[in-house]
Amino acid sequence: MKNHIIGFTLGILLVIVGVDELVPAMMDYGVNNPNYEDFLWCSLISMFFGGVLLFSNMNHRHSMTIKETFALTVMAWLVISVFVSLPYHFSSMHISFTDSVFEAVSGVTTTGSTVLSGLDSMSHGLLLWRSLSQWIGGIGIIAFAIVILPFLQIGGMQLFQTESSDRSEKVMAKTLDVIKAIVQVYVALTIACVLAYYILGMNGFDALNHALTTIPTGGYSTHDASFGFFTSSALQYTAAFFMFISGIPFVLYVRLLYKGETSIFRDEQVRAYCLIVAGVILVLTIWLTNNSQFGLMLSLQYAVFNVISVVTTTGFATTDYVIWGSFSASLFFFLTYLGGCTGSTSGGIKIMRLVITFKALKRQFKTLLYLNGVFTINYQGSAVTKDVSIAVLSFLAVFVTANVFLTLAFCFLGLDFDTAISSAATSLANVGPGISAEVGPAGNFANFPDAAKWLMCAGMIIGRLEIMTLLVMFQRQYWQP
């Protein structure tokens, strides 16, 4: 395995990180906050190491093998997380290295878990850096989902190879064109979200930051109260709308805008996504109306915002739904695993895998009833191969296993069971808040022991890399020539 292409690509990414660090530097400089100097130094460090990797490998590039693709994917998330953490660590807040890495990993994986408090008085540059890390991470996640995962055939994603591979029919002429078009849609949605928030009452800084974390379904806020800081029902419904559409595959927006294909709601996983979200909102609204002091309209508002926030793995919260009762806490716990659609910025298991699993179970029941029958699984009008079914079921098995081991590890470190299983779920699914009192919407992860924070970092990266991408590197065969 040659490392030149890996070093070259990492160099490009670090230069991008360094350039991005100039944005919060300018923000702090504009408001006379001395923290801008820290961003400048971090920017120089990132660009220096990026430049070294770039120029030392630029004459040795070659096409990547599958092994190199695995290695680059894992190393990119790890290296970027470390360099994104530098502004936290060297800021005037003197955040520990562990907490800095935690915040950075949570940002670039768009998880939204945090160890920081006092956000309302934090430097504008640092708040903007948190938001930018999620926004940039969101672009990387979409590219990862539509280009890398189908190529690596992870978790059934080979189903979408026709959307991202030069070897079959494409959404557009080249994969690069698809990425460019998705970035354009991503930027357009972000601008629309900024304008909507601003028109509905947010100040410019809050509107920008919350848009930067809404579209990537990240959930970082500029306030300790998260989105609950804004009591406007119009703002909350608007945020719910943008979170919801961000949970839909971005490639479908490209088809709509560039090819005029109105196929969004003919997509099986999108239909299932809409039905699941609508059904859960209806059930929770009825339950809240009958079992709380909220009226019908307030129950609907809380249900719409918080259900969409958790299903899309954004992690914004308007209230502490953990204290609503055991039913709501249990419901949100299971929603944590769900996730939005493949090809979106959402984390979790993903709707596509749930659809295929349901169809596989349905086929199995038919096989038990009709022993000589031959039944196929169809998805989007095409037969699902055995390899795809096995990949999906394998992913689910590994996801559950990872959740169990991570929960046990947290318990070993002294966390209570509710906090342990909730933290395992929220890290692997990249959601943000958990369901226990300590790490729920009203809490954070600041009081975790350092070992637990590092475990959380591992869980967030494992979850964002769809688990298999990282685990395959631990196979002996991977390292054999």
C-alpha positions as CSV (number, residue, x, y, z in Angstrom):
1,M,0.0,0.0,0.0
2,K,1.5,3.3,-1.1
3,N,0.9,6.3,1.1
4,H,1.6,9.2,-1.3
5,I,-2.1,9.7,-2.3
6,I,-3.1,9.6,1.3
7,G,-0.5,12.2,2.4
8,F,-1.4,14.4,-0.6
9,T,-5.2,14.3,0.2
10,L,-4.6,14.9,3.9
11,G,-2.4,17.9,3.0
12,I,-5.3,19.4,1.0
13,L,-7.7,18.9,3.8
14,L,-5.4,20.5,6.4
15,V,-4.8,23.5,4.1
16,I,-8.6,23.9,3.9
17,V,-8.8,23.7,7.7
18,G,-6.2,26.4,8.0
19,V,-8.0,28.7,5.6
20,D,-11.3,28.1,7.4
21,E,-9.6,29.1,10.7
22,L,-9.1,32.6,9.3
23,V,-12.8,33.2,9.3
24,P,-13.3,33.1,13.1
25,A,-10.0,35.0,13.4
26,M,-11.5,37.8,11.3
27,M,-14.7,37.6,13.4
28,D,-12.8,38.0,16.7
29,Y,-10.6,40.8,15.2
30,G,-13.7,42.6,14.1
31,V,-15.1,42.7,17.7
32,N,-11.7,43.5,19.3
33,N,-11.4,40.1,20.9
34,P,-7.7,39.1,21.3
35,N,-8.7,35.5,20.7
36,Y,-8.1,36.2,17.0
37,E,-4.3,35.7,17.5
38,D,-4.9,32.2,18.7
39,F,-6.9,31.4,15.5
40,L,-4.1,32.9,13.4
41,W,-1.4,30.7,15.0
42,C,-3.7,27.6,14.6
43,S,-4.2,28.5,11.0
44,L,-0.5,28.8,10.4
45,I,0.1,25.4,12.1
46,S,-2.6,23.7,10.0
47,M,-1.4,25.2,6.7
48,F,2.2,24.4,7.5
49,F,1.6,20.7,8.1
50,G,-0.9,20.6,5.2
51,G,1.7,22.3,2.9
52,V,4.4,19.8,4.0
53,L,2.2,16.8,3.2
54,L,1.0,18.4,0.0
55,F,4.3,19.3,-1.6
56,S,6.1,16.2,-0.4
57,N,3.6,13.9,-2.1
58,M,2.4,15.9,-5.1
59,N,4.8,14.1,-7.6
60,H,3.9,10.6,-6.4
61,R,0.1,10.5,-7.0
62,H,-1.6,7.4,-8.4
63,S,-5.1,5.9,-8.4
64,M,-6.3,4.6,-5.0
65,T,-6.8,1.0,-4.2
66,I,-9.6,-0.2,-1.9
67,K,-7.2,-0.5,1.0
68,E,-5.9,3.0,0.5
69,T,-9.5,4.3,0.4
70,F,-10.3,2.7,3.8
71,A,-7.1,4.1,5.2
72,L,-7.6,7.6,3.9
73,T,-11.2,7.8,5.1
74,V,-10.3,6.8,8.6
75,M,-7.2,9.0,8.8
76,A,-9.0,12.0,7.3
77,W,-11.6,12.1,10.1
78,L,-8.9,11.5,12.8
79,V,-6.4,14.1,11.5
80,I,-9.0,16.8,10.8
81,S,-10.5,16.3,14.3
82,V,-7.1,16.9,15.9
83,F,-6.4,20.0,14.0
84,V,-9.9,21.4,14.4
85,S,-9.4,21.0,18.2
86,L,-6.4,23.4,18.3
87,P,-8.4,26.6,18.5
88,Y,-10.2,25.3,21.5
89,H,-7.1,24.2,23.3
90,F,-5.1,27.4,22.7
91,S,-8.0,29.8,23.2
92,S,-8.2,32.1,26.2
93,M,-10.6,29.6,27.8
94,H,-7.7,27.1,28.3
95,I,-9.8,24.1,27.4
96,S,-8.1,20.8,28.2
97,F,-6.8,18.7,25.3
98,T,-9.3,16.0,26.0
99,D,-12.2,18.4,26.0
100,S,-10.9,20.2,22.9
101,V,-10.7,16.9,20.9
102,F,-14.1,15.9,22.2
103,E,-15.6,19.2,21.0
104,A,-13.8,18.9,17.6
105,V,-14.8,15.3,17.0
106,S,-18.4,16.1,18.0
107,G,-18.3,19.0,15.5
108,V,-16.8,17.4,12.4
109,T,-19.0,14.3,12.8
110,T,-22.0,16.6,13.3
111,T,-22.9,14.8,16.5
112,G,-23.5,18.0,18.6
113,S,-22.6,16.6,22.0
114,T,-20.7,19.2,24.0
115,V,-18.5,19.6,27.1
116,L,-18.7,23.4,27.0
117,S,-21.0,25.7,29.0
118,G,-21.2,29.5,29.2
119,L,-21.9,29.6,25.5
120,D,-23.8,32.9,25.8
121,S,-20.7,34.7,26.9
122,M,-18.1,32.8,24.7
123,S,-16.1,34.6,22.1
124,H,-17.9,35.0,18.8
125,G,-14.9,33.5,16.9
126,L,-15.0,30.3,19.0
127,L,-18.8,30.0,18.6
128,L,-18.4,30.5,14.8
129,W,-15.6,27.9,14.7
130,R,-17.9,25.3,16.4
131,S,-20.6,26.0,13.8
132,L,-18.2,26.0,10.9
133,S,-16.7,22.6,11.9
134,Q,-20.2,21.1,11.7
135,W,-21.0,22.8,8.4
136,I,-17.8,21.6,6.8
137,G,-18.2,18.2,8.3
138,G,-21.7,18.0,6.8
139,I,-20.3,18.4,3.3
140,G,-17.7,15.7,4.0
141,I,-20.5,13.3,5.2
142,I,-22.5,13.7,2.1
143,A,-19.5,13.1,-0.2
144,F,-18.6,10.1,2.0
145,A,-22.1,8.7,1.7
146,I,-22.5,9.0,-2.1
147,V,-19.0,8.4,-3.3
148,I,-17.0,6.3,-0.8
149,L,-19.6,4.0,0.8
150,P,-21.1,2.7,-2.4
151,F,-17.6,2.1,-3.7
152,L,-16.6,0.2,-0.5
153,Q,-20.1,-1.6,-0.5
154,I,-20.5,-0.8,3.2
155,G,-23.8,-1.6,4.9
156,G,-25.8,-2.1,1.7
157,M,-24.7,1.2,0.2
158,Q,-23.8,-0.5,-3.1
159,L,-27.5,0.0,-3.9
160,F,-26.6,3.6,-4.6
161,Q,-23.6,2.9,-6.8
162,T,-25.6,4.1,-9.8
163,E,-25.7,7.5,-8.2
164,S,-21.9,7.9,-7.7
165,S,-20.0,5.5,-9.9
166,D,-18.5,6.0,-13.4
167,R,-19.2,2.3,-14.0
168,S,-23.0,2.7,-14.3
169,E,-25.7,5.2,-15.0
170,K,-25.1,8.5,-13.2
171,V,-27.1,11.4,-11.9
172,M,-24.9,13.7,-13.9
173,A,-22.0,13.2,-16.3
174,K,-19.2,12.8,-13.7
175,T,-19.0,12.2,-9.9
176,L,-17.2,15.5,-9.5
177,D,-20.2,17.2,-11.2
178,V,-22.5,15.5,-8.7
179,I,-20.4,16.8,-5.7
180,K,-20.3,20.3,-7.1
181,A,-24.0,20.3,-7.6
182,I,-24.6,19.0,-4.1
183,V,-22.3,21.7,-2.6
184,Q,-24.4,24.3,-4.5
185,V,-27.6,22.9,-3.1
186,Y,-26.0,22.7,0.4
187,V,-24.9,26.4,0.2
188,A,-28.3,27.5,-1.2
189,L,-30.1,25.8,1.7
190,T,-27.8,27.3,4.2
191,I,-28.4,30.8,2.8
192,A,-32.1,30.2,2.8
193,C,-32.0,29.1,6.4
194,V,-29.9,32.1,7.5
195,L,-32.4,34.5,5.8
196,A,-35.4,32.7,7.3
197,Y,-34.0,32.8,10.8
198,Y,-33.1,36.4,10.5
199,I,-36.5,37.5,9.1
200,L,-38.2,35.6,12.0
201,G,-36.3,37.4,14.7
202,M,-32.8,36.0,15.2
203,N,-29.9,38.5,15.2
204,G,-27.5,38.1,12.3
205,F,-24.9,36.2,14.3
206,D,-27.4,33.7,15.8
207,A,-29.0,33.2,12.4
208,L,-25.7,32.4,10.7
209,N,-24.5,30.0,13.4
210,H,-27.8,28.1,13.7
211,A,-28.1,27.8,9.9
212,L,-24.5,26.4,9.8
213,T,-25.6,23.7,12.2
214,T,-29.1,23.1,11.0
215,I,-28.4,22.1,7.4
216,P,-25.6,19.6,8.4
217,T,-28.0,18.3,11.2
218,G,-25.3,19.1,13.7
219,G,-27.1,20.9,16.6
220,Y,-24.4,23.2,18.0
221,S,-26.0,26.4,19.3
222,T,-24.7,29.8,20.5
223,H,-26.7,29.4,23.7
224,D,-26.6,27.0,26.6
225,A,-30.4,26.6,26.3
226,S,-29.9,25.4,22.7
227,F,-32.8,26.3,20.4
228,G,-35.0,26.7,23.5
229,F,-33.5,30.1,23.8
230,F,-35.8,31.2,21.0
231,T,-39.4,31.0,22.2
232,S,-40.9,32.0,18.8
233,S,-43.1,29.1,17.5
234,A,-42.4,30.4,14.0
235,L,-38.6,30.0,14.5
236,Q,-39.1,26.5,15.9
237,Y,-41.3,25.3,13.1
238,T,-38.9,26.8,10.5
239,A,-35.9,25.0,12.1
240,A,-38.0,21.8,12.1
241,F,-38.6,22.3,8.4
242,F,-35.0,22.8,7.5
243,M,-33.9,19.9,9.7
244,F,-36.5,17.7,8.0
245,I,-35.4,18.5,4.5
246,S,-31.8,18.0,5.5
247,G,-32.6,14.4,6.3
248,I,-33.6,13.7,2.7
249,P,-30.9,12.5,0.2
250,F,-29.2,15.6,-1.3
251,V,-28.8,13.8,-4.6
252,L,-32.6,14.0,-5.0
253,Y,-32.4,17.8,-4.8
254,V,-29.8,17.7,-7.5
255,R,-32.1,15.6,-9.7
256,L,-34.9,18.0,-9.1
257,L,-32.9,21.2,-9.8
258,Y,-30.7,20.0,-12.6
259,K,-32.7,17.4,-14.4
260,G,-36.3,18.3,-13.4
261,E,-37.0,14.9,-11.9
262,T,-39.8,15.2,-9.3
263,S,-38.9,11.8,-7.8
264,I,-38.3,12.9,-4.2
265,F,-41.5,11.5,-2.8
266,R,-41.4,8.4,-5.1
267,D,-38.2,7.3,-3.3
268,E,-39.0,4.5,-1.0
269,Q,-36.9,5.6,1.9
270,V,-38.2,9.2,1.7
271,R,-41.8,7.9,1.9
272,A,-40.9,5.7,4.9
273,Y,-39.0,8.7,6.4
274,C,-42.1,10.9,6.1
275,L,-44.5,8.3,7.4
276,I,-42.3,7.5,10.4
277,V,-41.8,11.1,11.4
278,A,-45.5,12.0,10.9
279,G,-46.6,8.9,12.9
280,V,-44.3,9.6,15.8
281,I,-45.3,13.2,15.9
282,L,-49.0,12.3,16.0
283,V,-48.5,9.7,18.8
284,L,-46.4,12.1,20.9
285,T,-48.7,15.0,20.4
286,I,-51.7,12.9,21.6
287,W,-49.8,11.6,24.5
288,L,-48.5,15.0,25.6
289,T,-52.0,16.5,25.3
290,N,-53.4,13.9,27.5
291,N,-50.6,13.5,30.0
292,S,-49.1,16.9,30.5
293,Q,-50.0,20.5,31.2
294,F,-49.4,21.4,27.6
295,G,-52.3,22.3,25.4
296,L,-52.8,20.8,21.9
297,M,-50.9,23.5,20.0
298,L,-47.9,23.6,22.4
299,S,-47.8,19.7,22.5
300,L,-47.7,19.7,18.7
301,Q,-45.0,22.3,18.6
302,Y,-42.8,20.4,21.1
303,A,-43.5,17.1,19.3
304,V,-42.7,18.4,15.8
305,F,-39.4,20.1,16.7
306,N,-38.0,17.6,19.1
307,V,-39.0,14.5,17.1
308,I,-37.5,15.8,13.9
309,S,-34.4,17.0,15.7
310,V,-33.7,13.5,17.1
311,V,-34.7,11.5,14.0
312,T,-32.5,13.6,11.8
313,T,-29.8,13.4,14.5
314,T,-29.5,17.2,14.7
315,G,-29.7,17.3,18.5
316,F,-31.3,20.8,19.0
317,A,-33.7,20.9,21.9
318,T,-36.4,23.4,23.0
319,T,-37.2,21.7,26.3
320,D,-36.0,18.8,28.5
321,Y,-38.2,16.0,27.1
322,V,-36.6,13.6,29.6
323,I,-38.7,15.0,32.4
324,W,-42.0,14.4,30.4
325,G,-42.2,10.8,31.7
326,S,-41.0,7.3,30.9
327,F,-42.9,7.0,27.7
328,S,-41.4,10.1,26.1
329,A,-37.9,9.3,27.4
330,S,-38.1,5.7,26.0
331,L,-39.5,7.0,22.7
332,F,-36.7,9.5,22.2
333,F,-34.2,6.8,23.2
334,F,-35.3,4.5,20.4
335,L,-35.6,7.4,17.9
336,T,-31.9,8.1,18.6
337,Y,-31.0,5.0,16.6
338,L,-33.3,5.7,13.7
339,G,-31.5,8.4,11.6
340,G,-32.6,10.1,8.4
341,C,-32.1,8.9,4.8
342,T,-28.9,7.7,3.2
343,G,-27.2,10.5,1.3
344,S,-28.2,13.1,3.8
345,T,-26.2,14.6,6.7
346,S,-28.1,12.5,9.2
347,G,-26.5,9.8,11.3
348,G,-28.1,6.7,12.8
349,I,-29.0,3.4,11.2
350,K,-30.7,5.1,8.2
351,I,-34.1,4.6,6.9
352,M,-33.0,2.6,3.8
353,R,-31.5,-0.2,6.0
354,L,-34.7,-0.3,8.0
355,V,-36.8,-0.6,4.9
356,I,-34.7,-3.5,3.5
357,T,-34.6,-5.2,6.9
358,F,-38.4,-5.1,7.1
359,K,-38.7,-6.5,3.6
360,A,-36.2,-9.2,4.5
361,L,-38.3,-10.2,7.5
362,K,-41.4,-10.2,5.3
363,R,-39.8,-12.5,2.8
364,Q,-38.7,-14.8,5.6
365,F,-42.2,-15.1,6.9
366,K,-43.4,-16.0,3.4
367,T,-40.7,-18.6,3.1
368,L,-41.8,-20.2,6.4
369,L,-45.4,-20.4,5.1
370,Y,-44.6,-21.5,1.6
371,L,-41.5,-23.8,1.8
372,N,-41.2,-24.2,-2.0
373,G,-41.8,-20.6,-2.8
374,V,-39.2,-18.2,-4.3
375,F,-39.5,-14.6,-3.1
376,T,-37.4,-11.6,-3.9
377,I,-36.8,-8.3,-2.1
378,N,-37.4,-5.3,-4.3
379,Y,-36.2,-1.8,-3.5
380,Q,-37.1,1.1,-5.8
381,G,-38.3,-1.4,-8.4
382,S,-35.2,-3.4,-8.6
383,A,-34.3,-6.8,-7.0
384,V,-32.1,-6.5,-3.9
385,T,-29.2,-9.0,-4.3
386,K,-28.2,-11.4,-1.6
387,D,-24.9,-9.4,-1.1
388,V,-26.9,-6.2,-0.3
389,S,-29.2,-8.0,2.2
390,I,-26.2,-9.6,4.0
391,A,-24.4,-6.2,4.1
392,V,-27.4,-4.5,5.6
393,L,-28.0,-7.2,8.2
394,S,-24.3,-7.4,9.0
395,F,-24.3,-3.6,9.6
396,L,-27.2,-3.9,12.0
397,A,-25.6,-6.8,13.9
398,V,-22.3,-4.9,14.2
399,F,-24.1,-1.7,15.2
400,V,-25.9,-3.5,18.0
401,T,-22.8,-5.2,19.1
402,A,-20.8,-2.0,19.2
403,N,-23.6,-0.4,21.2
404,V,-23.4,-3.2,23.8
405,F,-19.6,-3.1,24.2
406,L,-19.6,0.7,24.4
407,T,-22.4,0.6,27.1
408,L,-20.4,-1.9,29.1
409,A,-17.3,0.2,28.8
410,F,-19.1,3.2,30.1
411,C,-20.5,1.2,33.0
412,F,-17.0,-0.1,33.7
413,L,-15.8,3.5,34.0
414,G,-18.4,4.2,36.7
415,L,-21.4,5.7,34.7
416,D,-24.9,4.6,35.7
417,F,-26.7,2.4,33.2
418,D,-29.1,5.0,31.8
419,T,-26.2,7.4,31.2
420,A,-24.0,4.6,29.8
421,I,-26.5,3.2,27.3
422,S,-27.7,6.7,26.3
423,S,-24.2,7.9,25.7
424,A,-23.3,4.8,23.6
425,A,-26.4,5.4,21.5
426,T,-26.0,9.1,21.0
427,S,-22.3,8.7,20.0
428,L,-22.8,5.9,17.6
429,A,-25.9,7.5,16.0
430,N,-24.2,11.0,16.1
431,V,-27.3,12.6,17.7
432,G,-26.0,14.8,20.6
433,P,-28.1,14.7,23.7
434,G,-28.9,11.5,25.6
435,I,-31.9,10.6,27.7
436,S,-30.5,10.6,31.2
437,A,-30.6,13.6,33.6
438,E,-26.8,14.2,33.2
439,V,-26.5,14.0,29.4
440,G,-30.1,14.9,28.3
441,P,-31.1,18.0,26.5
442,A,-30.6,20.1,29.7
443,G,-27.1,18.6,30.5
444,N,-23.8,17.9,28.7
445,F,-20.8,15.7,28.9
446,A,-18.5,17.9,30.9
447,N,-18.6,15.8,34.1
448,F,-17.5,12.6,32.3
449,P,-14.1,11.2,33.2
450,D,-11.5,11.7,30.5
451,A,-11.5,8.0,29.6
452,A,-15.2,8.2,29.0
453,K,-14.8,11.3,26.8
454,W,-12.2,9.4,24.7
455,L,-14.6,6.5,24.4
456,M,-17.3,9.0,23.2
457,C,-14.9,10.3,20.6
458,A,-14.2,6.8,19.4
459,G,-17.9,6.1,19.3
460,M,-18.7,9.3,17.3
461,I,-16.0,8.5,14.7
462,I,-17.0,4.8,14.5
463,G,-20.7,5.8,14.0
464,R,-19.9,8.5,11.4
465,L,-17.7,6.0,9.4
466,E,-20.6,3.5,9.4
467,I,-18.6,1.2,11.7
468,M,-17.4,-1.3,9.0
469,T,-15.1,1.2,7.4
470,L,-13.0,1.4,10.6
471,L,-13.4,-2.2,11.7
472,V,-12.1,-3.6,8.4
473,M,-8.7,-2.1,9.2
474,F,-8.5,-4.4,12.2
475,Q,-8.6,-7.5,10.0
476,R,-5.3,-9.4,9.5
477,Q,-6.0,-9.7,5.8
478,Y,-6.1,-5.9,5.4
479,W,-2.4,-5.6,6.3
480,Q,-1.3,-8.5,4.1
481,P,0.2,-7.5,0.7
